[in-house]
Amino acid sequence: MTVTDANALTMAQYAVLSNNPMVQAVTFSLLDMGTAMTDIPFVNKKTLIANGVRWEGNLPTPSWGSINSTPVTTTGTPKPYQEQAYVMRGAIKVDKVLVNDVNAISDPRATQLAAFLKGFAYDFNDKFINNDHASGDANSIVGLKARIDGGLSYGVWSSAKIDAGGVDLSKATMTAATANSFLEFLEQLLWTVDSPNGDNVTLYMNEVMARRFNTALRTLGTSGGFAIVKDQFDRDQKKFMGATIKDIGYKADQATRIITTTETSTGAAGSSTFTSIYAVNYGEDHFHGWQYEPVYANDLGLLNDGVTYSTVVDWAGGVINDNIRSVARLYDIKIS
């Protein structure tokens, strides 16, 4: 049994449909903070392991024949896969003296919960792009970079890592020719994730790349497929063709970009002047996730010690790609 047995919902859809106030409160907080977790369609299923198959070549071979000929038996060989669920938990404890302080400007429990969720949003974004189990956190999801680099292990197409050839989007030297070349690479990126028009795709980049994107289009003197639309919560959302443009932001230290502007020309971490854009095609037949249940905060109230109020935030789930053309990376974009 795979995790695609039921309809998948994004966090935004859960927030609208849920009648659980704690689920709504936590989900809307994460939506406001812009975590990539809110982009992923999740299926609710209480399982630690997701099993399934995907086609990585070896499709059935059709045969042609004459009238009344006997059909030739043919079968394909899909490749089985497994993905693991991971657990995020946090206990937020506040002394009752602080809770009962009549001079408190705001509810200290609510303030601490909001800070925890903010930290979770930053951390998930970083893990979603950068985490790997060799040198990172083995108790969290495997990030896009490691999935693309380890395509044979994670069912990612060998052409998912696209070299932009050092296309120069530096503010001082950008030309119409380089801007046009960049847009062609971007269209190649969308095609690589099985969505030439950008439908269901989110493009993740840093804020500098997002600004240079706009500059490139202005340099060409055209919108070039760029538009600003409203999402379901009436917030502005930038689009390139059908794809959503998203600044993945900073790590929790608020000083380090999750997708840096200092990559080498090979896409490695370094101190050079290049960056990357990641594309994800979201859907139950491409990239999605599963969870035990939506993220929620469980108010445990005053503990047995008689002095501490406690709130536990709990989530267990994982991510998965059912199609080898679900994720891709465009690297070697010069941005100094």
Buried (B, 14 or more C-beta within 10 A) or exposed (E): EBBBEEEBBBBBBBBBEBEEEBBBBBBBBBBBBBBBBBBBBBBBBEBEEBEBEBBBEEEEEEEEEEEEEEEEEEEEEBEEBEBEBBEBEBEBBBEBEBBEEEEEEEEBBEBBBBEBBBEBBBBBBBBBBBBBBEEBBEEBBBBBBBBBBBBEEBBBBEEBBBBBEEBBBEEEEBEEEBBBBBBEBBBBBBBBBBBBEBBBBBBBBBBBBBBBBEBBBBBBEEEBBBEEEEEEEEEEBBBBBBBBBBBBBBBBEEEEBBBBBBBBBEBEEEEBBBBBBBBBBBBBBBBBBBBBBBBBBEEBEEEEEEEBBBBBBBBBBBBBBBBBBBBBBBBBBBBB
